[in-house]
Amino acid sequence: MLELLARTASGELSRDGTVPGAVVLELDDAEEGGLVHLERLPARRATTAPLPADLPDELLERLRRDGIEHLWSHQQEALELARDGRHLVLATGTASGKSLGYQLPAL
């Protein structure tokens, strides 16, 4: 069985999927393989984070020129994890800012 962490809306982690409100995915790498469980949660209010002040001035200027005054919380968390050298998977809904979430650490 592959281990997959689940995160609640409050940020609490669960290694076994028992935390209420967590998005739970179980992956099975046995002979058949594939996804064996998926739990969908209702929509919740988006949260934002300020643009990191330590981004290069040119990048901050470009983001603001393009109308980006803050990051979504998942973008900020992706940036922090990447800066810490951690591996991550960013899986959010359509048009939720995944592209910036993975491009920002590279930029």
N, C-alpha and C positions, 0 to 999 in steps of 0.2 A: 504494500500500500504506500503510495506517495503521500508525504505530509504536505498539507496546505493549511496555512493560517487563515482564519476568518477574523474580520475586524468589524466591530459594532459601529454604529453611528457616533458613539462617544469616544471611539478610538481603542476600546478594550480589545485585547487579542485573545483568541481561543485557538488552541492547537487541535482540539477535538470536535469543534463545531457545536459545543453545548451552550455557548453564550447566547441568550435570547436576543433576537434582532440582528444577528450576524448573517452576512451572506455566506452561505455554506456551499462549498463545492468539494466533492470527493472524487478523486481520480484513482482509478484502479489500473495498475500496470501489469495485471495478471494476463493470462493467455488471451482473453477477449479484449481487454484494455478499454479505455475510453471513459467518458463521464458516466458516473453511476448515480449521482444525486445533484440536483440543482434546486436551490430555494430562492424565490424571488420576493423582494421586499417592496412595500409601497414607497412612493416618492417621499423624499424629505427635503426640507429647506436647505438650499445651498449655503455654504459658508465661504468666506473670503479671507485672504491674508494680504498684508501690504507687500508691494514689490520689494524684494530684498535690496537694501541700500548698497550692498557690496557688489552688485552687478556692475559691469563696465558702464561708464557714463553714456557711451554711444548706444549701447543696448537699451538702457533705461529710456533714453530719449526716443529711440525708435518705437519701443513698446507704447510709450505715452502718445506719440504721434499717431499710432495706429488705434488709439482709443483704449488701450489696456492700462488701467489705473491700479489694478490689484490682480492677484492670482486667485484662482479657485483653490480651496484647501488641498485638493488632490494634486494640483500642480506644485504647490509649495512643498508638500510631503515628498513628492517624486524628486524634486530638486535636492532636498535634504538627504534623502536616501542615496541618491547618486553621488553627492558630495562625500558621503561617508563610505563610498565604495561598495555599497550594498546592491545586490541584484533586486530587481523589482519587475512586476507586471502591472501595467496600468490598464484597467478595464472599467470603462464608464460608458454611459450612453452616447448616442450620436450627438455630435456638435457640442460636446461638453469640455473641450479643450485638451484632449489627449495629445494632439500634435505639439502644442506648446509645452505640455508636460514632459515630453521626451526630448524636444529640441532645446529647451532652455538649459539643461545641464551641459549640452554640447556647445552652446553658444557662449 
